[in-house]
Each structure stands twice: as structure tokens, then as C-alpha cells.
């Protein structure tokens, strides 16, 4: 089992763009949060299949800590 952090960015025109930081170039889009998460799962699965076919190492976020910092300007 692999663990991946995803970032959902709300778009001005609606919907969400999703990035998977540990998988460079793995980006997708969903019309709402649930759809974006569903699309992210599909994009990650396809990305991992491609890495396996190429014999490349599979990255994983299971040992990655993530924090959000709020700074005042």
C-alpha cells in the first residue's frame, strides 16, 4: 500500500485542480472535491503503472510530515 498527499486548488471558474507533489507532472481536475479525489486516485494509479512498466522506483509519502503555516504580512 502506498500513501500520497494531494493538493486541491479551487479554480476561479469552478472545480479543483489536483497536484500530487511526490509524483512530478501528476495533475488532474475534478468538478467538485469528491470528483477531484476520484480523479486523483485514477491519475496516481496510471502514473504508478507507467513507473512499474519503466522499471522505476515507486515514491511514497508514508514517511512525509506536512504542516501548514499561517504568516501575517
GIMO-V776636 format. One record per run of one state. SS is the DSSP state (a for helix, b for strand, c for the rest). FROM is the first residue (numbers start at 1). LEN is the number of residues. If there is no record, write none. Layout:
BEGIN
ss: [SS/SS]
from: [FROM/FROM]
len: [LEN/LEN]
END
This chain:
BEGIN
ss: [c/b/c/b/c/b/c/a/c]
from: [1/7/11/16/20/27/31/33/54]
len: [6/4/5/4/7/4/2/21/20]
END
